[in-house]
């Protein structure tokens, strides 16, 4: 007697097959099977958990072979077995979309936007409601206005205004049963911005909660670019929290959600850059260099395009991040070239970015023991630092620069710069007193 393997047993198991023969034709088309199970609690729960292994097992038990499941979902048969056996789970948004389209699973069951093929009256689909009308231009205008103001004065002084906009303008519209996926896309972009402003205020725990909620909104509206944008922000925050493993994870999640052929090359570049930074901090300098090369190639794409909800990432930003990657790899000469390029490319009106770029440049001069260049760059930083820039991050980076300079305090120009940095810090602390968390909470 031949004994079937566990996999073969699963492959040949056909629950309810005898009952199906008695009652009539057993459905052999996967879409027919799914259509008959849309009210089945097992299918509903599998989709709600995004457990594709349970879904595939359910289909397999009803006569759909793993080979046909794999072909329909455009994945390998081995991967189907892995999902069914619990060895791995589907993570990529693109794969969920492929599965939904292959088996005609309504998008809302998998947390996706309505699929293009979903007609009114499809079993399990809700009747379409008239979408709540709202001026798309006003949402984009609000997002652009906050983003521009943030570049000039920092997020610390704007955070409250953004949160009020989220709760007062977007909150009620999110609860409107007639609202479509677009409002969730707007909420994802605005909530991600709130996270950055909380981070700029020194409240990284609050920023993490904003980013987590923005991720959920982006997943809910089915916009892979928005999801990848939030993943890049979560990667940055993890890196600031000294968790390079989590930073690399989120950068890769962003790249995976975009898939191949992303229409936003700047976002691909940003994600590769964040992955490079995480790898460099972890000491994986070879892989970090490869990721940085991919970032530069992506930004040099001959067909650049943009997405209104995606944070800008330009040549100046890439130069700044490249300098940090190379600094962590202790390739200080190359890092210095990129840091100088970042200052040269950065628009002077973007006060926070320019300040951070100059601080990084001054720090590299210190590492290379070029104290006169460090003092000159530090003086340029303080001369250009306007009184309205409300950024705790800038203060933190200035503190790091002061710490790097103190061992060289025997040199009079360095002592003078340290005194100026101290004065700038004290005056800026008065400006930011209302947004900096007090000691102990």
C-alpha positions as CSV (number, residue, x, y, z in Angstrom):
1,X,0.0,0.0,0.0
2,X,1.4,3.4,-1.0
3,X,1.6,6.0,1.7
4,X,1.0,9.6,0.6
5,X,3.1,12.4,2.0
6,X,1.5,15.1,4.1
7,X,1.6,17.4,1.1
8,X,0.0,14.8,-1.1
9,X,-2.7,14.2,1.4
10,X,-3.5,17.9,1.5
11,X,-3.3,18.0,-2.3
12,X,-5.8,15.1,-2.7
13,X,-8.1,15.9,0.1
14,X,-11.5,17.0,-1.1
15,X,-13.8,17.7,1.8
16,X,-17.5,17.6,1.0
17,X,-16.7,15.9,-2.3
18,X,-19.1,13.0,-1.7
19,X,-21.9,15.4,-0.7
20,X,-21.1,17.4,-3.8
21,X,-21.5,14.3,-6.1
22,X,-24.9,13.6,-4.5
23,X,-26.2,17.2,-4.8
24,X,-24.8,17.9,-8.3
25,X,-21.7,19.1,-10.1
26,X,-18.8,20.0,-7.8
27,X,-17.4,23.4,-8.8
28,X,-13.9,23.1,-10.2
29,X,-13.3,26.7,-11.1
30,X,-11.5,28.6,-8.3
31,X,-13.7,31.6,-8.7
32,X,-16.8,29.5,-8.5
33,X,-15.6,28.0,-5.3
34,X,-14.8,31.4,-3.8
35,X,-18.2,32.8,-4.9
36,X,-19.8,30.0,-3.0
37,X,-17.8,30.6,0.2
38,X,-18.1,34.4,0.5
39,X,-20.4,33.9,3.4
40,X,-18.4,31.1,4.9
41,X,-16.9,32.2,8.3
42,X,-13.7,30.3,7.6
43,X,-13.1,32.3,4.4
44,X,-14.1,35.5,6.0
45,X,-11.8,35.0,9.0
46,X,-8.9,33.8,6.7
47,X,-9.2,37.0,4.7
48,X,-9.6,39.2,7.8
49,X,-6.3,37.7,9.2
50,X,-4.8,38.0,5.7
51,X,-3.9,34.3,6.2
52,X,-3.4,33.1,2.6
53,X,-2.3,29.7,3.7
54,X,-5.7,29.1,5.3
55,X,-7.4,30.4,2.2
56,X,-5.4,28.2,-0.1
57,X,-6.1,25.2,2.2
58,X,-9.8,25.9,2.0
59,X,-9.6,26.0,-1.8
60,X,-7.5,22.9,-2.0
61,X,-10.0,21.0,0.2
62,X,-12.6,21.8,-2.4
63,X,-10.8,20.3,-5.3
64,X,-8.6,23.2,-6.5
65,X,-5.0,21.8,-6.9
66,X,-2.0,23.6,-5.5
67,X,-0.7,23.8,-9.1
68,X,-3.8,25.7,-10.2
69,X,-3.7,27.9,-7.1
70,X,-0.1,28.8,-7.9
71,X,-0.8,29.5,-11.5
72,X,-3.8,31.7,-10.8
73,X,-2.1,33.7,-8.1
74,X,1.2,34.0,-10.2
75,X,3.4,32.5,-7.5
76,X,5.3,29.2,-7.3
77,X,3.8,26.0,-6.2
78,X,6.5,25.7,-3.5
79,X,5.4,29.0,-2.1
80,X,1.8,27.8,-2.0
81,X,3.0,24.9,0.1
82,X,5.0,27.2,2.4
83,X,1.9,29.4,3.0
84,X,-0.4,26.3,3.6
85,X,2.2,24.8,6.0
86,X,2.6,28.0,7.9
87,X,6.3,28.3,7.0
88,X,5.8,31.8,5.7
89,X,3.1,34.4,5.2
90,X,2.2,36.7,2.3
91,X,3.5,40.2,3.2
92,X,3.6,42.1,-0.2
93,X,0.7,44.2,-1.1
94,X,1.1,43.3,-4.7
95,X,0.7,39.6,-3.9
96,X,-2.6,40.2,-2.0
97,X,-3.8,42.1,-5.0
98,X,-2.9,39.2,-7.3
99,X,-4.7,36.8,-5.1
100,X,-7.8,39.0,-4.9
101,X,-7.9,39.4,-8.7
102,X,-7.2,35.7,-9.4
103,X,-10.0,34.4,-7.2
104,X,-12.4,37.4,-7.3
105,X,-12.2,38.0,-3.6
106,X,-13.7,41.5,-3.0
107,X,-11.0,44.0,-2.1
108,X,-12.6,45.0,1.3
109,X,-12.3,41.4,2.6
110,X,-8.5,41.7,2.3
111,X,-8.2,45.3,3.4
112,X,-7.7,46.5,-0.2
113,X,-9.4,49.1,-2.3
114,X,-12.3,47.9,-4.5
115,X,-10.9,45.9,-7.3
116,X,-11.5,47.1,-10.9
117,X,-13.6,44.0,-11.7
118,X,-16.0,44.4,-8.8
119,X,-19.5,45.0,-10.2
120,X,-22.4,46.2,-8.2
121,X,-24.3,43.2,-6.9
122,X,-21.3,40.9,-6.5
123,X,-21.9,38.6,-3.6
124,X,-20.2,40.0,-0.5
125,X,-19.8,43.5,-2.1
126,X,-21.6,46.4,-0.5
127,X,-23.9,48.5,-2.8
128,X,-22.1,51.7,-3.9
129,X,-22.9,54.8,-1.9
130,X,-22.7,58.2,-3.3
131,X,-19.2,59.5,-2.5
132,X,-19.0,62.4,-0.2
133,X,-18.0,65.4,-2.2
134,X,-15.1,67.5,-1.1
135,X,-12.7,69.7,-3.0
136,X,-9.7,67.6,-3.9
137,X,-7.7,70.7,-4.4
138,X,-8.3,71.9,-0.9
139,X,-6.8,68.7,0.6
140,X,-3.8,69.0,-1.6
141,X,-3.5,72.7,-0.8
142,X,-3.6,72.0,2.9
143,X,-0.9,69.3,2.6
144,X,1.3,71.5,0.5
145,X,0.9,74.5,2.8
146,X,1.8,72.5,5.9
147,X,4.7,70.9,4.1
148,X,6.1,74.3,2.9
149,X,5.7,75.8,6.3
150,X,7.5,72.8,7.9
151,X,10.5,73.4,5.7
152,X,10.8,77.0,6.8
153,X,10.0,76.9,10.5
154,X,10.2,73.2,11.5
155,X,7.5,70.9,12.6
156,X,7.6,71.7,16.3
157,X,5.6,74.9,15.9
158,X,3.2,73.3,13.4
159,X,2.3,70.0,15.0
160,X,-0.7,71.3,16.9
161,X,-2.2,72.8,13.8
162,X,-1.8,69.6,11.8
163,X,-3.4,67.5,14.6
164,X,-6.3,70.0,14.7
165,X,-6.7,69.7,10.9
166,X,-6.7,65.9,11.2
167,X,-9.3,65.8,14.0
168,X,-11.5,68.7,12.8
169,X,-11.5,68.4,9.0
170,X,-10.5,64.8,8.2
171,X,-11.8,62.9,11.2
172,X,-15.5,63.4,10.5
173,X,-15.0,62.6,6.8
174,X,-13.3,59.3,7.7
175,X,-16.4,58.3,9.6
176,X,-18.7,59.1,6.7
177,X,-20.1,55.9,5.3
178,X,-20.2,57.5,1.9
179,X,-16.5,58.3,1.9
180,X,-14.3,56.6,-0.7
181,X,-10.7,55.4,-0.6
182,X,-9.4,58.9,-1.4
183,X,-10.1,60.2,2.1
184,X,-8.0,57.4,3.6
185,X,-5.2,58.4,1.2
186,X,-5.4,62.0,2.4
187,X,-5.5,60.9,6.0
188,X,-2.4,58.7,5.4
189,X,-0.4,61.6,4.0
190,X,-1.5,64.0,6.7
191,X,-1.0,61.6,9.5
192,X,2.5,60.7,8.2
193,X,3.3,64.4,8.2
194,X,2.1,64.7,11.8
195,X,4.5,61.9,12.7
196,X,7.4,63.8,11.2
197,X,6.4,66.9,13.1
198,X,6.1,65.0,16.4
199,X,9.6,63.6,15.6
200,X,10.9,67.1,14.9
201,X,9.4,68.1,18.4
202,X,11.4,65.4,20.1
203,X,8.4,63.1,20.7
204,X,9.5,59.9,19.0
205,X,6.9,57.8,20.8
206,X,4.1,60.0,19.5
207,X,5.7,59.9,16.0
208,X,5.7,56.1,16.1
209,X,2.0,56.0,16.8
210,X,1.3,58.5,14.0
211,X,3.3,56.4,11.6
212,X,1.6,53.2,12.6
213,X,-1.8,54.8,12.0
214,X,-0.6,56.3,8.7
215,X,0.5,52.8,7.6
216,X,-3.0,51.5,8.4
217,X,-4.7,54.3,6.4
218,X,-2.3,53.7,3.4
219,X,-3.0,49.9,3.5
220,X,-6.7,50.6,3.7
221,X,-6.8,52.8,0.6
222,X,-4.7,50.3,-1.4
223,X,-2.1,52.9,-2.5
224,X,1.2,51.1,-2.6
225,X,3.2,54.3,-3.0
226,X,1.7,55.8,0.1
227,X,2.4,52.6,2.0
228,X,6.0,52.6,0.9
229,X,6.3,56.3,1.8
230,X,5.2,55.5,5.4
231,X,7.5,52.5,5.5
232,X,10.4,54.9,4.7
233,X,9.4,57.1,7.6
234,X,9.2,54.2,10.0
235,X,12.6,53.1,8.8
236,X,14.0,56.6,9.6
237,X,12.4,56.6,13.0
238,X,13.8,53.1,13.9
239,X,17.2,54.3,12.9
240,X,17.0,57.3,15.1
241,X,15.9,54.9,17.9
242,X,19.1,52.9,17.4
243,X,17.3,49.9,15.9
244,X,19.0,49.3,12.6
245,X,17.4,45.9,12.2
246,X,13.9,47.4,12.3
247,X,15.1,50.2,10.0
248,X,16.3,47.7,7.4
249,X,13.0,45.8,7.8
250,X,10.8,48.8,7.1
251,X,12.9,49.9,4.2
252,X,12.5,46.5,2.6
253,X,8.8,46.4,3.4
254,X,8.5,49.7,1.4
255,X,10.4,48.3,-1.5
256,X,8.3,45.1,-1.5
257,X,5.1,47.0,-1.4
258,X,6.1,48.9,-4.5
259,X,7.2,45.9,-6.5
260,X,9.0,46.3,-9.8
261,X,8.5,49.3,-12.0
262,X,7.5,51.9,-9.4
263,X,6.1,55.1,-10.9
264,X,7.9,57.2,-8.2
265,X,11.7,56.8,-8.7
266,X,12.4,59.3,-5.9
267,X,10.6,57.1,-3.4
268,X,12.5,54.0,-4.6
269,X,15.7,56.0,-4.1
270,X,14.7,57.1,-0.6
271,X,13.9,53.5,0.5
272,X,17.2,52.2,-0.9
273,X,19.0,55.0,1.0
274,X,17.3,54.1,4.3
275,X,18.3,50.5,3.8
276,X,21.9,51.6,3.1
277,X,21.9,53.6,6.3
278,X,20.6,50.7,8.3
279,X,23.2,48.4,6.8
280,X,26.0,50.8,7.4
281,X,25.1,51.3,11.1
282,X,25.0,47.5,11.4
283,X,28.5,47.3,9.9
284,X,27.4,45.6,6.6
285,X,29.4,48.1,4.5
286,X,29.5,46.1,1.3
287,X,25.7,45.7,1.2
288,X,25.3,49.3,2.3
289,X,27.4,50.4,-0.7
290,X,25.3,48.3,-3.1
291,X,22.0,49.7,-1.7
292,X,23.4,53.3,-2.0
293,X,24.3,52.6,-5.7
294,X,20.7,51.5,-6.3
295,X,19.5,54.7,-4.6
296,X,21.5,56.8,-7.0
297,X,20.5,54.9,-10.0
298,X,16.8,55.2,-9.1
299,X,17.0,58.9,-8.6
300,X,18.7,59.2,-12.0
301,X,15.7,57.6,-13.7
302,X,15.1,59.1,-17.1
303,X,11.3,59.2,-16.5
304,X,10.9,60.9,-13.1
305,X,7.4,61.3,-11.8
306,X,5.8,62.4,-8.5
307,X,2.9,61.5,-6.2
308,X,1.2,64.3,-4.3
309,X,1.1,62.3,-1.0
310,X,4.7,61.1,-1.1
311,X,7.4,63.1,0.7
312,X,9.9,64.8,-1.6
313,X,13.3,63.3,-1.9
314,X,15.7,65.1,-4.2
315,X,19.4,65.2,-5.1
316,X,20.3,67.3,-2.1
317,X,18.5,64.8,0.3
318,X,20.3,61.9,-1.4
319,X,23.6,63.7,-1.0
320,X,23.0,64.3,2.7
321,X,22.0,60.7,3.3
322,X,25.0,59.4,1.3
323,X,27.3,61.4,3.5
324,X,25.9,59.7,6.6
325,X,26.2,56.3,5.1
326,X,29.8,56.9,4.1
327,X,30.5,58.5,7.5
328,X,29.3,55.3,9.3
329,X,31.5,53.3,6.9
330,X,34.4,55.6,8.0
331,X,35.0,56.7,4.4
332,X,35.4,60.3,5.5
333,X,36.9,61.8,2.4
334,X,34.0,60.6,0.2
335,X,31.5,61.5,3.0
336,X,32.9,65.0,3.0
337,X,32.3,65.3,-0.8
338,X,28.7,64.4,-0.4
339,X,28.2,66.6,2.6
340,X,29.6,69.6,0.7
341,X,27.4,68.7,-2.3
342,X,24.3,68.6,0.0
343,X,25.0,72.1,1.3
344,X,25.6,73.4,-2.3
345,X,22.4,71.8,-3.6
346,X,20.1,72.6,-0.7
347,X,17.8,75.6,-1.2
348,X,18.7,78.2,1.5
349,X,14.9,78.7,2.2
350,X,14.7,75.2,3.5
351,X,16.1,76.2,6.9
352,X,15.9,72.9,8.8
353,X,17.5,70.9,6.0
354,X,20.2,73.4,5.4
355,X,21.0,73.5,9.2
356,X,21.2,69.7,9.4
357,X,23.4,69.6,6.3
358,X,25.8,72.1,7.7
359,X,25.9,70.4,11.1
360,X,26.8,67.1,9.3
361,X,29.5,68.9,7.3
362,X,31.0,70.5,10.4
363,X,31.0,67.1,12.1
364,X,32.9,65.5,9.2
365,X,35.5,68.3,9.4
366,X,36.0,67.5,13.1
367,X,36.4,63.7,12.3
368,X,39.1,64.7,9.7
369,X,40.8,67.0,12.3
370,X,40.2,70.0,10.1
371,X,39.2,72.3,13.0
372,X,39.4,75.6,11.0
373,X,36.9,74.2,8.4
374,X,34.7,72.9,11.2
375,X,34.7,76.4,12.9
376,X,34.0,78.1,9.5
377,X,31.0,75.8,8.8
378,X,29.7,76.1,12.3
379,X,29.8,79.9,12.0
380,X,27.9,79.7,8.7
381,X,25.3,77.5,10.5
382,X,24.7,80.0,13.3
383,X,24.8,83.0,11.0
384,X,22.0,81.5,8.9
385,X,20.0,80.0,11.7
386,X,16.8,82.1,11.8
387,X,15.0,82.8,15.1
388,X,11.8,81.1,13.9
389,X,13.1,77.6,13.2
390,X,11.3,75.4,15.8
391,X,13.1,72.1,15.5
392,X,14.2,70.0,18.5
393,X,16.1,67.8,16.0
394,X,18.3,70.7,15.1
395,X,19.1,71.3,18.7
396,X,19.9,67.6,19.2
397,X,22.3,67.7,16.3
398,X,23.9,70.9,17.5
399,X,24.4,69.2,20.9
400,X,26.1,66.3,19.0
401,X,28.4,68.8,17.2
402,X,29.2,70.5,20.5
403,X,30.1,67.1,22.0
404,X,32.5,66.4,19.1
405,X,34.2,69.8,19.4
406,X,34.7,69.8,23.2
407,X,37.8,67.6,23.1
408,X,39.4,70.3,21.0
409,X,38.4,73.2,23.3
410,X,42.1,74.1,23.8
411,X,41.9,75.8,20.4
412,X,40.5,79.3,20.8
413,X,38.4,79.4,17.6
414,X,36.8,76.1,18.8
415,X,36.1,77.7,22.2
416,X,34.5,80.6,20.6
417,X,32.3,78.4,18.4
418,X,31.3,76.3,21.5
419,X,30.2,79.5,23.2
420,X,28.1,80.6,20.3
421,X,26.5,77.2,20.0
422,X,25.7,77.3,23.7
423,X,24.1,80.8,23.4
424,X,22.1,79.6,20.3
425,X,20.9,76.6,22.3
426,X,19.7,78.6,25.2
427,X,17.8,81.1,23.1
428,X,16.2,78.3,21.1
429,X,15.1,76.5,24.2
430,X,13.0,79.5,25.2
431,X,11.4,79.3,21.7
432,X,10.6,75.6,22.1
433,X,9.8,75.5,25.8
434,X,6.1,74.6,25.1
435,X,6.8,71.6,22.8
436,X,9.8,69.9,24.6
437,X,8.7,67.2,27.0
438,X,9.6,68.0,30.6
439,X,11.9,65.7,32.5
440,X,10.1,62.5,33.5
441,X,7.1,62.8,31.1
